[in-house]
Amino acid sequence: MSWKETQENGGLAVITGGASGVGLAAAHLLADRGFDLMLADLGEEQLSAAASALRSRGARVHTSVVDVSDTGAMENLARQAFETGPVAVLMNNAGMARPTTTLDSADQWRRIIDVNFYGVLNGVQAFVPRMIDADRPAVVINTGSKQGITTPPGNPAYNVSKAAVRVLTEQLAHELREAGAPLQTHLFVPGFTYTGMIAAFMPEKPAAAWTSEECVGYLFERVSAGDFYILCPDNDVSRETDAKRVLWSAGDIAENRPPLSRWHPDWKEAFSAWEKG
Ligand SMILES: NC(=O)c1ccc[n+]([C@@H]2O[C@H](COP(=O)([O-])OP(=O)(O)OC[C@H]3O[C@@H](n4cnc5c(N)ncnc54)[C@H](O)[C@@H]3O)[C@@H](O)[C@H]2O)c1
């Protein structure tokens, strides 16, 4: 089972958070590769605009207003999708970001965890059993973040939600592999990408950021290569730099350094020298 087979068999690509940013760019790329689309997002207006742009290029598009944190709504989305056709691509991508601290209220934490983590879990639990039953080649792509891997200070709730997505996706890949299911699973980790989420506080694309199109171009190149961990570079951070940061982060535990030593006054310089070396 491979991405080539999934493309040859075709079917429906379901994308949550599909009305904006990397989700919308993925919709355009997958439409060009012959997939039908089902875009799920929060707002009718945003979904209609996304669907019209895709239809004007000949794509077959369904839309659904869904809050991914709502388990029942995600179950309905899965039922609706499989009534439309076999699901070949499930992209659990909807997400939100806002600054938090560890001492923010549980309610402020809960909304971020509900959307970013339970949104993905809901997608997996509603779709994957049906995808297994369909017994055709298909892919599941869950959108994580580097913030769920190296967990930089400044936004603990977002980091926790994305670390949970990483662990969930690793476990899912293992379980599907053990079960011999014809599903390929991927953890998609965008680099700094200029999307709606970033435009909300940066009116112009910074030079460091990739466009959504660059990011999803890289995603499907690596899906095609069969990678599980798909860490996208950007204009500032290369694949090699990411690898070093991941290793340093794991080294905090292995070498008994203080947590987040990369940002610790006693360790910052050692990290910097190691990263450059
Ligand atoms: N842009 C980056 O630099 C970056 C980096 C790492 C990870 N990500 C992740 O990429 C994913 C896509 O984000 P983006 O950057 O394209 O931003 P975006 O804001 O352009 O797109 C996110 C989409 O998700 C939708 N959404 C939010 N909450 C939802 C909910 N409860 N139910 C349904 N839809 C919901 C939004 O309406 C929006 O259309 C997110 O999971 C985000 O955390 C982005």
The ligand as a Tripos MOL2 file, in Angstrom:
@<TRIPOS>MOLECULE
LIG
   44    48     1     0     0
SMALL
NO_CHARGES

@<TRIPOS>ATOM
      1 N1          0.9430   28.2410   10.1700 N.am      1 LIG1
      2 C1          1.9370   27.6940   10.8520 C.2       1 LIG1
      3 O1          3.0590   28.2470   10.9180 O.2       1 LIG1
      4 C2          1.7200   26.3770   11.5480 C.ar      1 LIG1
      5 C3          2.8340   25.7580   12.1330 C.ar      1 LIG1
      6 C4          2.6540   24.5340   12.7670 C.ar      1 LIG1
      7 C5          1.4030   23.9350   12.8020 C.ar      1 LIG1
      8 N2          0.3220   24.5720   12.2230 N.ar      1 LIG1
      9 C6         -0.9710   23.8800   12.2660 C.3       1 LIG1
     10 O2         -1.5240   23.8150   10.9630 O.3       1 LIG1
     11 C7         -2.9380   23.6210   11.0490 C.3       1 LIG1
     12 C8         -3.6510   24.5220   10.0810 C.3       1 LIG1
     13 O3         -3.4930   25.8790   10.4980 O.3       1 LIG1
     14 P1         -3.1310   27.0610    9.4810 P.3       1 LIG1
     15 O4         -1.7760   27.5290    9.8430 O.co2     1 LIG1
     16 O5         -3.4390   26.6690    8.0870 O.co2     1 LIG1
     17 O6         -4.1200   28.2100   10.0240 O.3       1 LIG1
     18 P2         -5.4950   28.7740    9.4730 P.3       1 LIG1
     19 O7         -6.0020   29.5960   10.5980 O.co2     1 LIG1
     20 O8         -5.2940   29.4320    8.1510 O.co2     1 LIG1
     21 O9         -6.3950   27.4760    9.2640 O.3       1 LIG1
     22 C9         -6.9570   26.7850   10.3450 C.3       1 LIG1
     23 C10        -8.3980   26.4560    9.9850 C.3       1 LIG1
     24 O10        -8.9450   25.6530   11.0400 O.3       1 LIG1
     25 C11       -10.2720   26.1030   11.2700 C.3       1 LIG1
     26 N3        -10.6950   25.7530   12.6220 N.ar      1 LIG1
     27 C12       -10.2560   26.2670   13.8050 C.ar      1 LIG1
     28 N4        -10.9290   25.7210   14.8190 N.ar      1 LIG1
     29 C13       -11.8090   24.8350   14.2800 C.ar      1 LIG1
     30 C14       -12.7930   23.9670   14.8200 C.ar      1 LIG1
     31 N5        -13.0190   23.9230   16.1430 N.pl3     1 LIG1
     32 N6        -13.5030   23.1870   13.9750 N.ar      1 LIG1
     33 C15       -13.2950   23.2460   12.6390 C.ar      1 LIG1
     34 N7        -12.4030   24.0530   12.0680 N.ar      1 LIG1
     35 C16       -11.6630   24.8430   12.8770 C.ar      1 LIG1
     36 C17       -10.1820   27.6180   11.0920 C.3       1 LIG1
     37 O11       -11.4790   28.1790   10.8790 O.3       1 LIG1
     38 C18        -9.2680   27.7290    9.8830 C.3       1 LIG1
     39 O12       -10.0090   27.7180    8.6750 O.3       1 LIG1
     40 C19        -3.2930   23.8700   12.5300 C.3       1 LIG1
     41 O13        -3.5080   22.6220   13.1750 O.3       1 LIG1
     42 C20        -2.0580   24.5480   13.0840 C.3       1 LIG1
     43 O14        -1.9120   24.3500   14.4760 O.3       1 LIG1
     44 C21         0.4660   25.7650   11.5800 C.ar      1 LIG1
@<TRIPOS>BOND
     1     1     2 1
     2     2     3 2
     3     2     4 1
     4     4     5 ar
     5     4    44 ar
     6     5     6 ar
     7     6     7 ar
     8     7     8 ar
     9     8     9 1
    10     8    44 ar
    11     9    10 1
    12     9    42 1
    13    10    11 1
    14    11    12 1
    15    11    40 1
    16    12    13 1
    17    13    14 1
    18    14    15 2
    19    14    16 1
    20    14    17 1
    21    17    18 1
    22    18    19 2
    23    18    20 1
    24    18    21 1
    25    21    22 1
    26    22    23 1
    27    23    24 1
    28    23    38 1
    29    24    25 1
    30    25    26 1
    31    25    36 1
    32    26    27 ar
    33    26    35 ar
    34    27    28 ar
    35    28    29 ar
    36    29    30 ar
    37    29    35 ar
    38    30    31 1
    39    30    32 ar
    40    32    33 ar
    41    33    34 ar
    42    34    35 ar
    43    36    37 1
    44    36    38 1
    45    38    39 1
    46    40    41 1
    47    40    42 1
    48    42    43 1
@<TRIPOS>SUBSTRUCTURE
     1 LIG1         1 GROUP 0 **** ****
